Amino acid sequence: MASRSSVPPASGRAPPSADDPVEEAKARWEAETLTPALAKGPERKEKFRTLGGIPIDRIYTPRSPRSGFDRIGYPGQYPFTRGIHPTMYRGRVWSMRMFSGFGSPEDTNRRFRYLLKHGESGLSIAFDDPTLYGIDADDPEALGEVGKCGVNVSSLDDMTRLLAGIPLDEVTTSMTINAPANILWGMYLLAGDASGVPSSKLGGTTQNDILKEYIAQKEFLYPPRPALRLVIDTIEYGTKHTPRWNPVSISGYHIREAGSTAAQELAFTLANGRTYVAESKARGLDVDDFAPRLSFFFNSHNDFFEEIAKFRAARRIWARVMRDEFGAKRERSMWLRFHTQTAGCSCTAQQPELNVVRTTVQALAGVLGGTQSLHTNSYDEALQLPSEDAVRIALRTQQILAHETGVADAVDPFGGSYYVEWLTDALEEEAQRYFDRIDALGGVVAGIERGFFQREIQEASFRYQRAVESGEEKIVGVNAYTVDAPIKVPRLRISEEARRLQSRRLRVLRARRDAKRHAVALDRLRTVASTEEKNTMPAVLDALRAKATLGEIVHAFQDVFGRYRERSTY
């Protein structure tokens, strides 16, 4: 991937002159007010920095931000620092999309109906580990994991059960699935067709961000380059057939959960986005045909202002990359539309009720940063899959923010804050430095193969953990303000019944399907996969129609691509 020029000088202004009235006023304040105050009582003896390690000055003035108003601008106008829509939440509040899934498809279908009844405006499917790893429920490797941390979907029939009675033409659905995303997406499309909603009218998102799997989450099935090819297949197929579907949600969330800083999350996520755009253009797609349907997924962590600045910087960087690097002409192609989830890694098992407060602050940062949709973690997530009561409180948290606080009334209310604008600039510049390092390595895939991203995240995670253990970084209830009291949380237990039920269903499916049609479909899939000039999605859909299971389709791809073993970075 070609390297770009560095971020232009943020303001283009010369350093303030000696007779600058702002600087003169600051000097007087320091001499007449600050110095006497410090003499009476010094500041706290700690390092003032963001959670990501950016040093924080005592005060910020109109001279602190390095970018002029032309790089801040107005909402709905390039570079979209202040939001992609002119009216933002004054027109419509963010989508309240709670991440949900456990047990059998019927169990999760009931949870979906419960959330829709209580005001959720979009579905978000959490799949269990066997599904995420492309393993059928009756596979020995799935033992003990079926339905435990998400819903199990092993076949097209399971997807149909999961979505039964859901108005798919009215509700958009997000699916957090990556390595086998093309297969699960195919199931969703076919289930929609069976319910009378054609693919062209289905709205939603598949996460489908395989690059961040190698960087952070580690749920990969194939080597990076053929896996990237499958992602581009979905982008190409979606561009032609599913105009309301986002084929990729480029995800920084898991990068942050793995221990990265905010700046690393920002830089690595957008670097992955650049890779998907470059590969799609290399496939022959016009950027303005597919870019409007790319979306993003970010974490909102504890550092309130750093998170707001991160979201604002992300929009500005992406707009510039799409216009100047990839030649996008349509404004929608330059939009960075994103979903936010509060930081799961910040939830504590100790004093779990305090997670309600953490989640509220993190959700508020996401809203003030201009998110398009939001998931708020439940207070009991450090202990178990969320109970219904905990999920309802998490959803009500969003509803209180939307309807009782006034935060949705003004667009980008922190716009113009000297500190927030300075921090937005600082994060943008840090992201640019990472872009240059990644380009020097030969791009994201080369960086993955050389362990660059993994080492950067490991080092950041180690620094943070060391600060927590030393007490330098305080976590209330964990290393500060602790209590010796039993944890009282209603328990949600998932039995092994989901595995037994799903295994029985698979036995019945295999016994009743047309064996010849099934074999022919999988053979065709292997042939298409071995021919790089062809898109694999039609063959995936044919295999699903022939009742091939998730695991069988994954194995067919692995027959061609092989498996992947990550190199050690220690």
N, C-alpha and C positions, 0 to 999 in steps of 0.2 A: 504494500500500500504506500502510495506516495506521501512524503512528509509535507506538512504545511508550514507556512510561516508562523512565527510565534504570535501570541496575543498582542495586538497593537498596544502602544502606550495607552494606559487606561483613560487618561483624560486629555492628553495632548497639551496640557498646560505646563508652563514653566514652574519651577519651585517658587513658593511664595516669597515675595520681596521683603526686605527689612521693614518697609512701611505698610505691610499688609495689616489692615485693621483687625482681622480675625486673629492673626498671630500675635499682634500687640495686646489684644484683649486677653488672650490665653496666657501670655507672659505676666500680665498684671495679676490675673487670677492666681497663678502659681505663686507669685511673690507675696501678694497681700492676703490670700485666703488659704491656699493649700499648705504653704510652708508653716504658718502658725498652727494649723490644725494637726499636721504631722508631728509637730513638736509636743503638742499636748497628748496625742495618742497615735502611735504608729498603726499602719495597716496590718492585717492578718499576715502571719508568717507562712505563706503558702505560695505556690506558683500559680499565677493567674493565667490560665490558658483554656482553650476549648477542650472538649473531650478528645478531639483529634490531635491535640498538641500545639495548636496555633497560639502563640503568645497574645495576650489581651492587654492593650494599653489601659491606663486609668480612665481616660476620657477621649471621646471622639468629637471632632468639630467639622464644620463644612469643608475643611481642607483634608480631612482623613480619607474619604473615598477617593480612589484613583480614577474612577470612571465618571465622565461627564453625563449630563442628562440624556445626551443622544444615545448612550449605551444602556440607559435605564428606560426611558421612553414611557409610553402609555400602554395599558393592557389592550391586547388584541392587535398590536402593531409590532413589527420587527424591532428589536430582537426578542420580544415576548418575555423580557425579564419579569414583568409585573403580571403576567398571565396571558393565556392564549385567547381568552374571550374578553371582549370589551366590558361586559357587565359581570362576568364571573358568577358568584353565587346570588347576585341580585336577580339573575334570570332563572337559575335552577341550582339548588344546593347539590353538593357532591353525592354520588351514588353510595349508599350504605350497603357494603358488600361483605358479609361475614363469611369467613373461611370455615367450611363445615364438611364433615364426613366421618363416618365410623360404621363399623359392622357390615351388615349386608346392604345391598342397594335399597331395600325397603326401609331399613333403619334410617338411612340418610334422607330418603325421600320424605319421611315423616318430619325430620328436622328441618328440611327445606320449607315444608308447608307451615311449620311452626313459626319460622323466621319471617316468611312472607306475611303471615297473619299479624305479626307484631311490627310490621312496618319496614322490613328490609326491601330494598329496591333493586337488588341484583343478586344472583347466586354466585357462589365461589366454591368449587368442589375440591376437597382435600382427599387425595387417594392414599391408600395404605402402602406400606413398603413393597410388598410383592408387586402391586400394580406399577409403582414407580420404577421398579427394576425389571419390568416386563416378565414377571413370573406368574404362572397360573396358580390359582388357589390350592390345587391339589398337588402341586410340586413339593417334594420333600423340603426344598429350601424355604418354602413359605410357612413351614410349621411354626406356630406360636406368634405369627405376625399378621394373619389375615384379619382385616377389619380393626386392628388395634389402634393405629394412628391415622386412620382415614378409611374411606369406603373401599371395598374390594370390587373391582370390575375386571373380569377375566374374559368376557365375551360381549358380542353385540347384544345378546339377550339381556345381560346384566345392565348395560347402558339403558336399554329400553325400560327396564324395571326402575332404574334410578330416576328417570325423568317422567315416569307415568303421572299424568294429570297436571303436569307443569305447563303453563301457557308459554311455549317456546317462542311464539311470535310476539309476545309482550315483554318477556323477561330476558335480559342478557345474562350470559353465563361465563364465568372465568374458570378455567381448568388449570390447576397447578400440576403440570405434567411436562416432562422434558424429554428424556431419551426415547420413550415410546409415544411421544406426543402425536406423531403423524397417525398412529393407530387409534389412539383414543379420540382424536379429532374425527377420524373417519367414522368411528362408532357414533359420535354425536350427530354428524351429518346424516347418517343413515337412519338413526332413531328419529331425527326431525322429519325426514321424508316419510317414515312410517306413520307419524302422527299427523301428517297432512301439512307440515310446514316445510316448504322447499328450502334447499341450501341457500338460495339467494335472499331469503328472508330471515335467516338465522343470524342473531347478533351475539357476539361474545369474544372471548380471547383464549387462546392457548398460550401458556407460558413459553414452552418450546425454545427456551434459551439454553442450548446445549453448551455454549462456550463457558458460561458461568458454572456449569457442572464440573468441568475440569479445573476451573479456578478455585471453587469453594465447596460445592455441595456433594460432589463425588458420586452422583447417581448417573453414571454413564454406562453405555452398553457396547459401543463400537469405538474404534479409533477416531480422533478428532476430525480428520478431513472427510471421511465418508459420512460421519454424523452431521457435519456442517452441510454437506450436500443434501441430506434429507430435510434440513431446515429450509434451505432455499427451494426445495421442491414444494414445500407447503406454502411458501410465499408466492411462488409462481402460480400454483393451483388456486390459491385464495384470491389472487389478483384477477383471475379469469372467471371464477365461479362463485365466490362468496363476498360480495362487496361490503357486507356489514360485519365481517369477522376480522379480528386482529390476529394474524397468523403467528405473531411472535410478541411476547411481552418481555422486553429486555430487562433483566432483573438484577438490581443491585442488592436486593433484600438479603439474599443468602450470602453474598460477599460480606455484608456488614455483620450478619449473624456469625460468620466464621471468625470474626475478630478484626476486620479492617477498620481503618479510620473513615471519617466522613469523606475526606478528600480521595481516599483510595476507592471507596464505593462509587463516588461520582466519576472518577477517571476511568476505572476499569469497566463500569457499566457502559459509558458512552463509547469507549474503545471497542467493546463488543458490538455496539450498535453500528459503528462505522464499518466493522467487518461484514455484518449482514448486508448493509447497503452496498458495499463494494462488490460482494459476491453476487448479489442480485443483479447489479448492473452488468457484471461480467457474464451473467446468464443471458443477457440481452433485454432485460426488463427496463422500461423507462422509469426513472426515479419518481416522477410525478404520478405514475400509475400505482406504485406499491407503497411509497413512503407514508401517505396519509393514514394507512392502516397499521403502521408500526406503533406500538405503545411501550411504556416503561413501567417498572415496578420498583419502588424505593422503600427503604427502611426509615422510620422516624424514631430516633433514639432520644436519650435524655437531655442532651445539650440543646436547649430550646432555640437559641439564636443561630447556632451552627446549622441546625436542621433547616430552618427557614432559609438561610443564606444558600445552603446546598441546593434546595429545590429551585431557587431563583437563578442560581448560576447554571444549573443543568439546562434550563430553558434557553438561556442566552447562548451557551456553548453549542447546543444542538442546532439552533437556528442558524448560527454562523457556519457550522460544519456542513449542513445540508445545502445552504445557498452557495457558499464560496468553494467548498471542496467537491460537492457532488452536483452542483448546477441546478438545484431544484428551483422551479419557477413558481409553483403554487404555494400560497401561504400555508395551507394545510400540510404540505410536505415538510415544512419547517417547524411545525408544532411538536413540542414534546408533551404528549399526553401521558399522565402517569397515575397509577394506583399506589396508595401508601398503606403499609401495615405497621402498626406500632411494634416496638422492638421486643420480640419474644425472648431474646437473650437477656433482657433487663429484668424480666419477671423473676421473682424470688420465691423459693419454697418457704423461707422464713417470713413470718408475718404476711401471708399472701394477700390479706386485705389491702395492704399498701400498694399492691399492683394496680388497684383502681385509680389511685392518684397518679402513678407513673403513666399509665395508659392515657389518662385524660390530658396530661401535659403534652405527651407525644402526639396525640391526636390533634390537639390545638396547633402544634407546630406544623403538622401536615396541612391543616386547613389554611393557616396563615401563609403557608408556602404555595397554596394554589392547587392542591391535588384535585383530580377528577373523580376519584373514588377512594374509599377508606375502609379498612378493616381494623377494628379495635380488639386487642387481645383480651381474653377473659382472665379474671384475677387468679383462677385456679390452674392455669396452664403449665406452671412449673411442677405441678403434682400429677396431672392427669389430663385426659381429653376433657374439654369443658362440659360442665353440667348445663342443663337448660337454664337454671336460674342465673348462672354466671354469664352465659351467652346473652341472656336478656339484659343484664346490667351493662354489658359491653355495648350492646346496640343502643340502649337508652343513653349511654354516655354521648354517642354521636348525636342523638336526637336533641339532647339538652344543648350541646354546642350549637346545633343548627337553629334552634327555635327560642332559646332563652338567653343567650349571651351577647348577641349583637355582632359576633365576629363575621357573620356572612353578609353584613350590610354594606361594608365599604370594600372596594377592590384593593388588594395589596396594601393593607393599612400600615405596614412597616416600611413601605416604599418611602425613601427620603430619610430614613433613620441613618444618622451618620455611621453608627456602629454596624448596622445590618448591611448597608451599602459597602462599607469597607470590607466586611467579612465575605460578602458575595464576590468582590474582586479578588480577595485572597484565595478563596477556594477555586475560582476560575483559573488563576495563575498556577496554583498547585496542580490542577488537572492538566493544564497545558504541559507542564514539566513531565508529567507521566506519559502523556501522548508522545512526546519527543523520545522518551526512553523506549517506549513500546515500538515505535517506528524504527528506531535504531536496531532493535532486535530482529526486525523483519516482519512485525505484525503480531496479532494476538495469538494465532495458532503456534507460531514459532516461539513466542513467549511462554505458552503453556508447555510445549515440548521441552523447553529449557528450564522449567520450574520457576520462572521469574515471579509470576503472580502469587504462587503458593508461598514462596519465601517472604515476599513483602507482607502478606497477611499474617503469616506465622510470627514474624518479628513484631508487628503491631500488636497482635494478640498477647504475645509474651510480655511486652512492655506494660500493657494494661493490667494483666493478671498480677504482675510484680507490684504495680502501684496499689492494687486492691489488697494484696497480702501484707504490704508494708503499712497500710492505713493511709497512704497519701491520697488515694482515691476512695472516698467514703461511699458506702452503700448502706443506706438506712435499713436496719434490721438484720444485716449480715455482719458487717464489721464496725457498725456504729449504732447506738441506741437499740441494742439487742434486748430480748426478753426471754426468759426461761418459762415457756408456757406451751401446752400442747396445741398442735395445729388442728383447727376445727373447720374442715371443709367437707361438705357432702360428697361422697365418693361415687364416681361413675365407673363401673366395671364392665369390660367387654369380655364376654365368655368365648369359648372355643366353638360355640354353636355356628358362628358365621362361617368358619372354615368347613365344618361338616356340611352345612347347607350348600355352600358354593361348590364343594367337591362333588356332592350328589348331582348338582345341576350340570356340572361339566361331564360327568359320566353319561348322563342322559343325552346331552347335546352330541357327544361323540358317537353314541350308538345310533342316533336318528339321522345324522347328516348324510348327504350323498358322498360316499368315500371317494369316488372317482373325480367328481367336481372339486372336492376339497384338495386332492393331490394336484390336479391340473392348475388350480389357482396358485398354490404355493410354488410350483415349478415355474410358472410365469413370473411370479414375484422375484424369484432368484435370477431369472434371465434378465428382467428389466433392471434389477439392482446392479448387475454386472455390466450394464451398458450405460455409461454416464450421460449419453445424449438424451435419455428418456426420463420423464418425470415418473416417480414411483407411486404417486398418490392413486391413480386409477387402478393399479395392480393391488394396492392395499385395500381399496374399497371392494374390489372383486373377491379378494381373499376373505374379507369379512362377510360378504354376501354368501360365500360358500361355507360359512360357519367355522372358519379358522379362529382359534383362540388367540388371545394376546401373546401368550408364550410361544405358540407355534409360529406366528408371524415374526416375532423377534428372532427365533432360532433360524428362520429362513434368511433373514438379513445377516445374521452372524455367520451363516455358511458362506456368504460372499465377502463380508467385510472383516470377519474375525472379531475377536474380543480385544479389550484394551486393558493393559496393566500400567498404572501410573508409575513413573520413576520416583524414587525417594528424593525428598528435598532436604533431608536432615544432614 
